Amino acid sequence: MVRRLLLGLGKGLLVGGALALLLIYGAGLSAFGAGLAYLMAAVTGVVTGLIAGKPIWADDARIEAGLKAVVGALVGAAVMFGLRKWVGVSVDLGAFGQGVLGELPLTSLPVIATLLALFYELDNSGGDSGEKKQGAQKQRIAAESSGSSALEEDELDADDASAPAAREKR
């Protein structure tokens, strides 16, 4: 669980920080207005949803990642609303900007991405493929301990007509 917390923390800071630096150095914005703030919060939520937890490139994860991206966009905009409305902490980042927490990309976007990534990483059970592998491994061990190999059982299952003849040969 600690590993997942650290992974979520790292992914969130990486995604939020990368998007904030893209805004600062790419667009030259050290602070943003309300419209751009909510748009970037939604983009941050989408990117975090695609990467954190079970990433989109994992087996059978496209639907889950898509849902996390949509929810991430909505939650990201809601968190941005909360930061801009109720968190009035003044921050001075020197060359990266000065202002209220919700007005600076370098402070608000990593907060949003980290909150989402922590939730997605803790929510990710990650046991689907591992449980299947363990189940197959237990079946193979049980078959080997009973005196027959998994390969022989597969051959018997594949050719049912010759199964009685193969059993008689043993």
N, C-alpha and C positions, 0 to 999 in steps of 0.2 A: 504494500500500500504506500509506503514511503517512496518507493521507486516510481510509482505512478504519479504521486504528488510532485516529485522532482521533475519528472518527464513533462507533466502538464505545465509546471512553472517555466521550464525551459522553452517549450514550444510556444507558450503564450508570449513570453518576453521576446522571443525571436520574431514571431509574426507581427506583433504590435510594434516592436522597434523597427523592423524592416519597412513596414508601411509608413510609419512616422518619418523615418529618414528619407523615404522616397518623396514624401510631401515636402519636407524641409529642403532637401538638396535638388530634387527633381523639379518641383513647382515653385520653390522659393518662398514657401509659406511657413512662417514660424508660429503663426496663430491662424485659426480659421473661424469663419462666421457660422451661424446656426445651420444653414443649408448644407454646406460642405462637411460640417461636423457630423451630422446625422448620416450623410451619404458614406463618409469614410468609416463611421461606426458600423454601418451595415456591411460594407465591403470587408472590414476586419472580421465581422462575425461569419461571413461566408467563407473566407479563407481559413479561418480557425476551424470551422466545421468540417472542411474538406481534409484538413491535416490532422487534427487532434483526435484522440480516441482511436477508432479503427479508421485508418486513412482510406481515401478513395481508391488507391491502387491495390489494396488488399483484396483477397479472394472474397467474392460475394459481399462487397461493401458499398456498392454504388448507390443503392437505395438508401441505406443508412446514412452515408455521407451526404447525400442530397438533402435528406430530411434535417440533418444537423446543420447544414449550410443555411437552409431556409429559417430554421429556428434561431440560428446564430445571428442572422441579419436582424430579425425582430428583437431579440434580446440585446444585441449590440446597440441598436437605436434606443431601446428603453434604458439601458445603462448610461448611455450618453445623455439622455434627458435627465436622469437622476444626478449625474455628475455636474451638469450645467445648472440645474435648478437648486440642488440642496447642498452640494459640496463647494463651498466658497473659499477653498484654501488657495492662497496666493503662492505662486512658485516663481523663483528666479533661476533660470537655467543658463544664464549668461548668453552665449552666442546662439543658443537654440531657442531663445525666447523668454518672455516674462509675461505673467498673467495668471489668471485663475486656472485651476486644474482642468476644467472642462473645455477651455479654450485653446490649450496647447496640444498639438498632436503627439509630442514626445511623452506626455504624461497620460493623456486619456486613452489613446489607442492601445498601449501596452496593458493598461488596467483592464480594458474590455477583453482583449485577447487572452490575458492570463486567467481571468475569471471563467471564461468559456472553456479554455483548454483544461483547467483544473477539473471542472465539472465533467467534461467529455472523457478525460482520462480516468477519473474515478468511476464513471458510469460504464466504461468499456470493460466487459468481463474478460475478453480475450481468451476465453476457454473453449470456444467452438472448435477450432481446428486442433487445439491441444487435446481436448477430450476425445475427438475422433481418432487421433493418432494413438492415444493411450488405450482406447478401446480395441483398436486393431492389434496393438502390441500385446494386450492381455489375451486376445483370442489366439494369436500366434503362439504365445507361451503355453497356453492351455493345450493347444493341439500338439505341440512338441512334447509336452510332458505326458500326454496320453499314449505316446508311442508312434503317432503318425505325424507327418509333416504337413504344413499348411498347403504345400504344393500338391501332395497326394489328395488332400481333401478337395482342392479346387478341381483336380482332374476328375474325381468321382462326381462332383456336382455338375460338371460340364457335360459329362456323358452318362446320363442316367441309365441308358439301356445296358451299358457294359458294367454298371456298378455291381450287380450281384456276382458277375464273373470275376471282377477284380477283387472282391472280398473273399471269394473262394480260393484265390491264388495265395492269400496271406496265410 
